Amino acid sequence: MPLFLLPNRLLPLPSSPLITCHASPAALRSSSSSPPPTLPNLLDSTTSVPSLSCALQCPHFQSCSGCSHELNLHRPIIVDEADNFFKTLGVSDFDFESCRLWGWRSRAKLAVRGSSMKPLIGLYEEGTHNVVDIPHCKAHHPNINAAVELLRQGITKLNIEPFDEDEGTGELRYVQMALTTYNTSIPASERYKNGKVQVSLVWNSRNENSHNFEKLNALANFLWRNGGPRSDLRFIHSVWANFQTSTNNIIFGNRWRHLLGESGFWEHVGGIDMSLAPSSFGQANTRAFDILLRKLQKYVPYGASVTDLYAGAGAIGLSLAATRKCRSVKCVEVNKESKLSFEKTVERLPNHVDSSISWHHADASDEPLSWLMGSEVVVVDPPRKGLDASLLDALRNISSLERKAKSSPDSSDSKVKDEKRPWVLRSLKDSVQIGSKPALEDSGSLPQTLIYISCGWESFKEDCMTLLSSKKWRLQKAHGFNFFPGTQSIEVLAVFKRGQAASLKKKKSGKKKKRLGRKHPSI
């Protein structure tokens, strides 16, 4: 079935638990047996929408490891578990936003294996390093599928040898397809279906001086000539090369080169224009991420000081600076490749932004207290494994740490002057500072609000129970988002508040009543 226009006609479905979706085996077989499309057919304007509103209907489902279930894409089973979990913690109004169900993936890393005459471009079969070809993936934005098909044609036409893991030979190892819908020249409603694909080719050589670099250039030119702005299709944004010779499973090497097309890659999320380099981490589901950011903004007070840990290129922190007029925003990220994207994004922030904004190349697990101090709100967006142990410990013991920080006689200036710890010195050296608005006067204060964004449900549950067991935090609100339809993975936004202040007020109130009782026995 031609796929190109599916997302153009489909709208996000309501997240109400009353929605049920069913698909008959016959219907699924019918979809799976449809003939594979040729590249021009991917743009057929007469493409019809599948009649099964919440079923995957993907011909690759049985062999591909990307999706784990076919039915009820709008509400995976794990949502019920999450709902019950939060109810036991006193949050009875957990909600779940389903977002787009097909064509949602705007970023895909795919292995390239097989032969030049029969290339395999897809994901590893579960538990193996056997690549499953997925030309008609229902999760991919249709233009990613179109770019994969064009790449396949180029590999065959130019006799490009896919990588052989056993021998370490071949030329093309992986490809990253990243889609941008940032195109202000057309109406906003048309931008998603007209998204353009940045193609990053991972080449099996050290650099552009390799003997087969001409073949890489030829492949890049083939993609640009047949999919670039002067072609009939016009869906290729740019072509990049990454050079990698490592024998491990790391996809990207350290060396990048821009070959063709636009060098800047932009997306509009959370109210700001966000720059992303091909080496930077980017959300696979851009639309769902935008919805999450809009929700998150509601929990940050205007004018607050914010620390954004595991910040990447700073999308969360910078969106808060723009929409919540934050006094200060500190972004802390261990991947130094994100620095350039952060700097480019700052250049496009709205003129009204008047925050003290900084980005630091540092590991949030090293001396986490130093990053938390002086902030009213901390946002954490850790990898699937959850929070680093040292950061979790600092948050759990935050009240005692705050008392210790306030009683310390050392000024922040003297600490910076005498600093000798290598990771702190590196973060200072590689930091970016924008704006001159002073930080909070009380630099010894620690966050009263913790906003936890999780992509790993099991690790989040453990971290959540650890935080609550300390009695220093209470869970105020939780939201779920369907970032990966077709899987049992959900994104969670949880808001924690410091609970100590509330308990102290109760104690003080009790003492006051006792004093009043002594003066007025009748009360």
C-alpha positions as CSV (number, residue, x, y, z in Angstrom):
1,M,0.0,0.0,0.0
2,P,1.4,3.4,-0.9
3,L,2.2,5.2,2.4
4,F,3.1,8.8,1.6
5,L,-0.2,10.4,2.4
6,L,-1.2,8.5,5.4
7,P,-0.1,11.1,8.0
8,N,-1.7,13.9,5.8
9,R,-5.2,12.6,6.4
10,L,-4.9,11.1,9.9
11,L,-5.5,13.2,13.0
12,P,-4.4,12.4,16.6
13,L,-7.0,10.3,18.3
14,P,-8.5,11.2,21.7
15,S,-6.8,9.6,24.6
16,S,-10.1,8.5,26.3
17,P,-10.0,5.0,27.7
18,L,-13.5,4.4,26.2
19,I,-11.9,4.1,22.7
20,T,-11.5,0.5,21.6
21,C,-10.0,-0.6,18.3
22,H,-10.3,-4.1,16.7
23,A,-8.7,-5.6,13.6
24,S,-9.6,-8.9,12.1
25,P,-6.8,-11.3,11.0
26,A,-8.2,-11.1,7.5
27,A,-7.7,-7.4,7.4
28,L,-4.2,-7.6,8.7
29,R,-3.3,-10.3,6.2
30,S,-4.7,-8.1,3.4
31,S,-2.6,-5.2,4.4
32,S,0.6,-7.3,4.8
33,S,0.2,-8.8,1.3
34,S,0.0,-5.5,-0.5
35,P,2.7,-5.1,-3.2
36,P,5.7,-2.9,-2.2
37,P,5.5,0.6,-3.6
38,T,8.0,2.1,-6.1
39,L,9.4,5.5,-5.2
40,P,7.0,7.5,-7.4
41,N,3.9,5.8,-5.9
42,L,4.9,7.0,-2.4
43,L,3.7,10.4,-3.6
44,D,0.4,9.2,-5.1
45,S,-2.3,11.8,-4.0
46,T,-5.1,9.2,-4.3
47,T,-3.8,7.1,-1.4
48,S,-6.6,6.0,0.9
49,V,-6.5,5.8,4.7
50,P,-6.7,2.3,6.3
51,S,-10.2,1.6,7.7
52,L,-8.8,0.2,11.0
53,S,-8.4,3.2,13.1
54,C,-6.1,1.9,15.8
55,A,-4.4,-1.1,14.3
56,L,-0.8,-1.1,13.1
57,Q,-1.3,-3.1,9.9
58,C,2.5,-3.2,9.1
59,P,3.9,-5.9,6.8
60,H,7.1,-6.1,8.9
61,F,5.5,-6.6,12.3
62,Q,6.4,-10.3,12.6
63,S,10.1,-9.9,11.9
64,C,10.9,-6.3,12.9
65,S,11.9,-5.6,16.5
66,G,10.7,-2.0,16.3
67,C,7.0,-2.6,17.4
68,S,5.7,-5.0,20.0
69,H,1.9,-4.9,19.5
70,E,-0.5,-4.4,16.6
71,L,-3.8,-3.4,18.2
72,N,-5.1,-0.4,20.3
73,L,-2.1,1.7,19.4
74,H,-3.7,4.7,21.1
75,R,-3.6,3.1,24.6
76,P,-0.9,0.4,25.3
77,I,-1.6,-2.0,28.2
78,I,1.1,-0.3,30.3
79,V,-1.1,2.8,30.6
80,D,-3.4,0.9,32.9
81,E,-0.4,-0.2,35.1
82,A,0.7,3.4,35.2
83,D,-2.7,4.6,36.2
84,N,-2.9,2.2,39.1
85,F,0.6,3.0,40.2
86,F,-0.1,6.7,40.5
87,K,-3.5,6.1,42.2
88,T,-1.7,4.2,45.0
89,L,0.5,7.4,45.4
90,G,-2.5,9.7,45.7
91,V,-2.6,10.9,42.0
92,S,-6.1,9.9,40.8
93,D,-6.2,12.0,37.7
94,F,-3.3,10.6,35.6
95,D,-4.0,11.2,32.0
96,F,-2.6,9.9,28.7
97,E,-2.2,11.7,25.4
98,S,-2.1,9.5,22.4
99,C,-0.7,11.9,19.8
100,R,-0.2,10.6,16.2
101,L,-0.4,6.9,15.7
102,W,1.2,6.3,12.3
103,G,4.0,8.1,10.5
104,W,5.1,9.6,13.9
105,R,8.8,8.8,13.8
106,S,10.8,11.7,12.6
107,R,14.2,10.3,13.4
108,A,15.5,6.8,12.6
109,K,18.9,5.1,12.8
110,L,19.0,2.1,10.4
111,A,21.7,-0.5,9.8
112,V,22.7,-1.1,6.2
113,R,23.7,-4.7,5.4
114,G,23.2,-7.3,2.7
115,S,24.8,-6.8,-0.7
116,S,24.8,-4.0,-3.3
117,M,22.3,-5.8,-5.4
118,K,20.1,-6.6,-2.5
119,P,20.7,-4.1,0.3
120,L,18.9,-4.5,3.7
121,I,18.1,-1.2,5.4
122,G,16.4,-1.6,8.7
123,L,16.6,-2.8,12.3
124,Y,18.2,-5.8,13.9
125,E,16.0,-8.8,14.5
126,E,15.5,-9.1,18.2
127,G,18.4,-10.8,20.0
128,T,20.6,-11.0,16.8
129,H,22.6,-8.8,14.5
130,N,20.5,-9.9,11.5
131,V,19.1,-6.9,9.8
132,V,15.4,-6.9,8.9
133,D,14.6,-4.8,5.8
134,I,11.7,-2.4,6.6
135,P,10.9,-0.4,3.5
136,H,7.2,0.1,4.4
137,C,7.5,0.9,8.1
138,K,4.3,2.3,9.4
139,A,6.0,4.2,12.2
140,H,8.3,6.2,9.9
141,H,7.2,9.4,8.5
142,P,6.5,8.6,4.8
143,N,9.3,10.8,3.6
144,I,11.7,8.7,5.6
145,N,10.5,5.6,3.8
146,A,10.8,7.5,0.5
147,A,14.4,8.5,1.4
148,V,15.2,4.9,2.4
149,E,13.9,3.7,-1.0
150,L,16.0,6.3,-2.8
151,L,19.1,5.3,-0.8
152,R,18.4,1.6,-1.8
153,Q,18.3,2.6,-5.5
154,G,21.6,4.6,-5.1
155,I,23.4,1.7,-3.4
156,T,22.4,-0.7,-6.2
157,K,23.1,1.8,-9.1
158,L,26.5,2.8,-7.8
159,N,27.6,-0.6,-6.5
160,I,28.0,0.6,-2.9
161,E,29.0,-2.3,-0.6
162,P,27.0,-2.5,2.6
163,F,29.0,-3.2,5.8
164,D,29.9,-6.7,6.8
165,E,30.2,-6.9,10.6
166,D,32.0,-10.3,10.6
167,E,34.8,-9.1,8.2
168,G,34.8,-5.5,9.0
169,T,34.6,-4.7,5.3
170,G,32.2,-2.8,3.1
171,E,31.5,0.9,2.8
172,L,28.1,2.0,4.2
173,R,27.5,1.0,7.8
174,Y,24.4,2.9,8.9
175,V,22.2,5.7,7.9
176,Q,20.3,8.2,10.1
177,M,17.2,9.8,8.6
178,A,16.0,12.9,10.5
179,L,12.9,14.8,9.4
180,T,12.4,18.5,9.8
181,T,8.9,20.1,9.5
182,Y,10.3,23.6,9.9
183,N,9.2,25.4,6.7
184,T,7.7,28.8,7.3
185,S,7.1,29.4,3.6
186,I,4.0,27.1,3.7
187,P,1.0,27.1,6.1
188,A,1.6,25.4,9.4
189,S,-1.1,22.8,8.7
190,E,0.9,21.6,5.6
191,R,4.3,21.5,7.2
192,Y,4.2,18.0,8.6
193,K,3.3,16.2,5.4
194,N,6.0,18.3,3.5
195,G,8.8,17.5,6.0
196,K,12.3,17.1,4.5
197,V,14.8,14.5,5.4
198,Q,18.4,15.0,6.5
199,V,20.4,11.9,5.5
200,S,23.5,11.1,7.5
201,L,25.6,8.3,5.8
202,V,27.9,6.4,8.2
203,W,30.9,5.5,6.1
204,N,33.4,2.8,6.9
205,S,36.5,4.9,6.8
206,R,38.5,7.2,9.0
207,N,38.0,10.4,7.1
208,E,37.4,11.9,3.6
209,N,40.9,11.0,2.5
210,S,40.0,7.4,2.2
211,H,40.3,5.6,-1.1
212,N,36.5,5.2,-1.5
213,F,35.5,8.7,-0.7
214,E,34.5,9.3,-4.4
215,K,31.9,6.6,-4.0
216,L,30.5,8.4,-1.0
217,N,30.4,11.6,-2.9
218,A,28.7,9.8,-5.8
219,L,26.0,8.4,-3.5
220,A,25.4,11.8,-1.9
221,N,25.0,13.4,-5.3
222,F,22.6,10.7,-6.4
223,L,20.4,11.4,-3.4
224,W,20.5,15.2,-4.0
225,R,19.9,14.9,-7.7
226,N,16.9,12.7,-7.3
227,G,15.4,14.0,-4.0
228,G,16.8,17.5,-3.6
229,P,15.1,20.9,-4.4
230,R,15.6,20.6,-8.1
231,S,14.2,17.1,-8.4
232,D,10.5,16.2,-8.9
233,L,10.2,14.9,-5.4
234,R,12.0,17.5,-3.3
235,F,12.1,15.8,0.1
236,I,15.8,15.7,0.8
237,H,16.9,18.4,3.2
238,S,20.7,17.7,3.2
239,V,23.3,15.0,3.1
240,W,26.0,14.5,5.8
241,A,28.8,12.0,6.2
242,N,30.0,10.4,9.4
243,F,33.2,8.4,9.4
244,Q,33.4,5.3,11.7
245,T,35.8,2.4,11.7
246,S,35.2,1.1,15.3
247,T,34.5,-2.6,15.8
248,N,32.0,-2.0,18.6
249,N,28.3,-1.2,18.4
250,I,28.6,2.6,18.5
251,I,26.9,3.9,15.4
252,F,28.6,7.3,15.0
253,G,32.3,8.2,14.9
254,N,33.7,11.5,16.0
255,R,34.2,13.0,12.5
256,W,31.4,14.6,10.5
257,R,31.3,16.4,7.2
258,H,28.5,18.3,5.6
259,L,28.2,17.3,1.9
260,L,25.1,18.9,0.3
261,G,22.0,20.9,1.1
262,E,21.3,23.1,4.1
263,S,23.8,23.0,7.0
264,G,21.3,24.2,9.6
265,F,18.5,21.8,10.8
266,W,15.6,23.5,12.7
267,E,12.4,22.4,14.4
268,H,9.8,24.5,16.2
269,V,9.0,22.9,19.6
270,G,7.9,24.3,22.9
271,G,7.5,27.8,21.5
272,I,11.1,28.1,20.2
273,D,13.1,27.4,17.1
274,M,15.4,24.5,18.0
275,S,18.7,23.8,16.2
276,L,19.9,20.2,16.0
277,A,23.2,18.9,14.6
278,P,23.1,15.4,13.1
279,S,25.3,14.3,16.1
280,S,22.9,15.7,18.7
281,F,20.2,13.7,20.5
282,G,16.9,14.5,19.0
283,Q,13.4,13.2,19.9
284,A,12.1,10.6,17.6
285,N,8.5,11.9,18.0
286,T,8.8,15.7,17.5
287,R,5.0,16.3,17.7
288,A,4.6,14.4,21.0
289,F,7.6,16.2,22.5
290,D,6.1,19.5,21.6
291,I,2.9,18.5,23.5
292,L,4.9,17.4,26.5
293,L,6.8,20.7,26.6
294,R,3.6,22.7,26.5
295,K,2.3,20.7,29.4
296,L,5.5,21.0,31.4
297,Q,5.6,24.8,31.1
298,K,2.4,25.1,33.2
299,Y,4.3,23.8,36.2
300,V,7.1,26.3,36.2
301,P,6.3,29.7,37.9
302,Y,6.9,32.9,35.9
303,G,10.3,34.3,36.7
304,A,11.7,31.1,38.3
305,S,15.3,30.0,38.3
306,V,15.6,26.6,36.6
307,T,18.2,23.9,36.3
308,D,17.8,21.5,33.4
309,L,19.8,18.3,33.9
310,Y,20.5,15.8,31.1
311,A,19.7,18.8,29.0
312,G,21.0,17.8,25.5
313,A,21.0,20.9,23.3
314,G,18.7,22.7,25.9
315,A,15.3,22.4,24.3
316,I,13.5,22.1,27.7
317,G,15.5,24.9,29.5
318,L,15.3,27.3,26.6
319,S,11.6,26.7,26.0
320,L,11.1,27.6,29.7
321,A,13.2,30.7,29.4
322,A,11.1,31.9,26.4
323,T,7.6,31.0,27.7
324,R,8.0,31.4,31.5
325,K,10.3,34.4,31.5
326,C,12.7,32.6,33.8
327,R,15.1,34.6,35.9
328,S,17.9,32.1,35.1
329,V,18.3,28.8,33.3
330,K,21.2,26.4,33.7
331,C,21.5,23.5,31.2
332,V,23.9,20.7,32.1
333,E,24.8,18.0,29.5
334,V,27.5,15.4,29.2
335,N,27.6,15.3,25.4
336,K,29.8,18.2,24.2
337,E,28.4,17.9,20.6
338,S,25.2,19.6,21.9
339,K,27.0,22.9,22.6
340,L,26.9,24.2,19.1
341,S,23.1,23.5,18.7
342,F,22.5,25.3,22.0
343,E,24.4,28.3,20.8
344,K,22.5,28.4,17.5
345,T,19.1,28.1,19.3
346,V,19.9,30.9,21.7
347,E,20.5,33.2,18.7
348,R,16.9,32.7,17.6
349,L,15.2,33.1,21.0
350,P,12.5,35.8,21.0
351,N,13.7,39.3,21.7
352,H,11.7,39.4,24.9
353,V,13.8,36.7,26.6
354,D,15.8,38.4,29.3
355,S,17.1,35.5,31.3
356,S,20.6,34.5,32.6
357,I,21.1,31.4,30.4
358,S,24.0,29.0,30.6
359,W,25.0,25.6,29.1
360,H,27.6,23.4,30.8
361,H,29.5,20.4,29.5
362,A,29.4,18.3,32.6
363,D,28.1,15.0,34.0
364,A,25.1,15.7,36.3
365,S,26.2,12.8,38.5
366,D,29.4,14.6,39.5
367,E,28.8,16.9,42.5
368,P,25.1,17.2,41.7
369,L,24.6,19.6,44.6
370,S,26.6,22.3,42.7
371,W,24.1,22.2,39.9
372,L,21.0,22.3,42.1
373,M,22.0,25.2,44.3
374,G,20.3,28.5,43.6
375,S,17.4,27.0,41.6
376,E,13.8,26.9,42.4
377,V,12.9,24.3,39.8
378,V,15.0,21.3,38.6
379,V,14.0,19.4,35.4
380,V,15.5,16.0,34.8
381,D,15.2,14.1,31.6
382,P,17.5,11.1,32.1
383,P,18.1,8.1,29.7
384,R,16.1,4.9,30.0
385,K,18.2,3.7,33.0
386,G,16.9,6.6,35.2
387,L,18.7,9.0,37.5
388,D,22.3,8.5,38.4
389,A,22.7,7.2,41.9
390,S,24.6,10.3,43.2
391,L,21.9,12.7,41.8
392,L,19.1,10.6,43.3
393,D,20.8,10.6,46.6
394,A,21.2,14.4,46.5
395,L,17.5,14.8,45.8
396,R,16.5,12.4,48.5
397,N,18.6,14.2,51.1
398,I,17.9,17.7,49.8
399,S,16.8,19.3,53.1
400,S,19.9,18.4,55.0
401,L,22.1,19.5,52.1
402,E,20.2,22.8,52.0
403,R,20.9,23.5,55.6
404,K,24.6,22.6,55.1
405,A,24.9,24.8,52.1
406,K,23.3,27.8,53.9
407,S,25.6,27.4,56.9
408,S,28.8,27.2,54.8
409,P,30.9,30.3,55.3
410,D,32.6,30.0,51.9
411,S,31.4,32.4,49.2
412,S,30.6,31.2,45.7
413,D,33.3,33.5,44.4
414,S,36.1,31.9,46.5
415,K,34.9,28.4,45.6
416,V,35.2,29.2,41.9
417,K,38.6,30.8,42.4
418,D,40.0,27.9,44.3
419,E,38.3,25.2,42.3
420,K,40.6,22.2,41.4
421,R,38.2,19.4,40.6
422,P,38.7,18.5,36.9
423,W,35.1,17.9,35.9
424,V,34.1,21.3,37.4
425,L,37.0,23.1,35.7
426,R,36.0,21.4,32.4
427,S,32.4,22.5,32.7
428,L,33.5,26.1,33.4
429,K,35.8,26.0,30.4
430,D,33.2,24.6,28.1
431,S,30.3,26.5,29.4
432,V,28.3,29.1,27.5
433,Q,26.8,32.1,29.3
434,I,24.2,34.4,27.8
435,G,22.6,37.4,29.5
436,S,23.7,39.2,32.6
437,K,20.6,39.0,34.8
438,P,21.9,38.1,38.3
439,A,21.1,34.8,39.9
440,L,19.0,34.3,43.0
441,E,20.3,36.2,46.0
442,D,20.0,33.1,48.1
443,S,22.6,30.9,46.3
444,G,22.3,28.3,49.1
445,S,18.7,27.5,48.3
446,L,17.7,24.3,46.6
447,P,14.7,23.4,44.3
448,Q,11.2,23.3,45.7
449,T,9.9,21.7,42.5
450,L,11.2,18.6,40.7
451,I,9.9,17.8,37.2
452,Y,10.9,14.3,36.1
453,I,10.6,13.3,32.4
454,S,11.0,9.6,32.0
455,C,11.3,7.3,28.9
456,G,11.9,4.2,31.1
457,W,8.9,3.2,33.1
458,E,10.6,0.6,35.3
459,S,13.5,2.9,36.3
460,F,11.0,5.7,36.9
461,K,9.0,3.7,39.4
462,E,12.1,2.9,41.4
463,D,13.3,6.5,41.4
464,C,9.8,7.7,42.3
465,M,9.5,5.4,45.3
466,T,13.1,6.3,46.4
467,L,12.2,10.0,46.3
468,L,8.9,9.6,48.2
469,S,10.4,7.3,50.8
470,S,12.6,10.2,52.0
471,K,9.5,12.1,53.0
472,K,11.1,15.2,51.5
473,W,9.1,15.1,48.3
474,R,5.4,14.5,47.5
475,L,4.0,13.6,44.1
476,Q,1.7,16.4,42.9
477,K,0.8,15.4,39.3
478,A,1.6,12.9,36.5
479,H,0.9,12.8,32.8
480,G,1.6,10.1,30.2
481,F,2.4,10.5,26.5
482,N,2.4,8.0,23.6
483,F,5.8,8.8,22.2
484,F,6.2,5.3,20.6
485,P,2.9,3.9,19.3
486,G,3.2,0.2,18.6
487,T,5.3,-0.4,21.7
488,Q,4.8,-0.8,25.5
489,S,7.0,2.3,26.1
490,I,5.4,5.5,27.4
491,E,6.8,8.9,28.3
492,V,5.9,10.2,31.8
493,L,5.9,13.7,33.1
494,A,5.8,13.7,36.9
495,V,5.8,16.8,39.1
496,F,7.2,16.5,42.7
497,K,7.0,19.2,45.4
498,R,9.1,19.5,48.5
499,G,6.9,18.1,51.3
500,Q,8.9,19.4,54.2
501,A,7.5,22.9,54.1
502,A,3.9,21.6,54.4
503,S,4.8,19.4,57.4
504,L,6.5,22.3,59.1
505,K,3.5,24.5,58.7
506,K,1.3,21.8,60.3
507,K,3.7,21.6,63.3
508,K,3.8,25.4,63.7
509,S,0.0,25.5,63.4
510,G,-0.3,22.9,66.1
511,K,2.0,24.8,68.4
512,K,0.0,28.0,67.9
513,K,-3.2,26.3,68.8
514,K,-1.6,24.9,72.0
515,R,-0.5,28.4,72.9
516,L,-4.0,29.8,72.2
517,G,-5.4,27.0,74.2
518,R,-3.4,28.0,77.3
519,K,-4.7,31.6,77.0
520,H,-8.3,30.7,76.1
521,P,-9.3,27.5,77.8
522,S,-12.7,27.7,76.2
523,I,-11.2,27.2,72.7
